[in-house]
Amino acid sequence: MKTIATHNGSFHADDVFGVATLTLHFDEQIKVERTRNPDVIDKADFAVDVGDEYAPKHNRFDHHQKGGAGKRDNGIPYAAFGLVWKEYGPKVCGSQEVAEILDSKLVQPIDAIDNGIPLQDGETRFAGVYPYTVASLVAAFRPTWQEPESDSDELFESLVKLATGVIDRERAHGTAALEATDAVERAYEQSADKRVIVLKKDQPWRSILCNKPEPLLVVYPKPQRGRWHVKAVPDEGFDNRIDFPKNWAGKSGDELARITGVEGAVFAHRAQFMELARKTLRNASG
């Protein structure tokens, strides 16, 4: 049983996810002490977001001390989550590569917001509408001014359980994305016409094919639905490199089959993709 000290009172995403990372690493064999008592902190096996010390060899992961606890190469300062992740992320994920995927997707955004670093420049596109972040989710669980502060420990525990589930699912997706890299690269290399890439499985392909100059469309199966998707490859933003004809948009069934001349056409998304029955694609591809 490992004892983790973290601060009491109001909680944030970085202490919640820092504790969750250690919970996953030690398979939940931990005890959390939410305190600011120096004696309790000194006796704890780990100190996360409290203690005014960053010393990974001694399992101290705070960033509130004068001068902070360092910055990444991109300028984002480390918060407690990032400090814990730097040490234990690769162990939790089973590989440095997967840990780095989660660091970019989950850890750095939480660290940035905790340190007051905005991830977007300028005004929001729609007045009064802002992204709902992980930090926003955690903040929603804090006691309101009408609720007793003593409830925060129970709420913190429930959030740690939620955070462990998020990390667990993100590492599963990160591992899957990494394992898909070779298959997608192979499909690209073997494609006679590199404008159209056909995948044998529904695999993560965006990070790979969006960095290739030729691909315009990706074809992949959805076995559970008995269909194939044809999806446009986006450019560096969200615009498609090529769009399906406008008169296909939002059409389905017989109407879509008539317009496209493709027997078995199922649905054309109004923005970017259409689905084909498996039999039709087989016939079309020979």
Secondary structure, 3 states (H helix, E strand, C coil): CEEEEECCCCCCHHHHHHHHHHHHHCCCCEEEEECCCHHHHHHCCEEECCCCCEEHHHCEECCCCCCCCCECCCCCECCHHHHHHHHHHHHHHCCHHHHHHHHHHHHHHHHHHHCCCCCCCCCCCCCCCCCCCHHHHHHHCCCCCCCCHHHHHHHHHHHHHHHHHHHHHHHHHHHHHHHHHHHHHHHHHHCCCCCEEECCCCCCCHHHHCCCCCCCEEEEEEHHHCEEEEEECECCCCCECCCCCHHHCCCEHHHHHHHHCCCCEEEECCCCEEEEEHHHHHHHHC
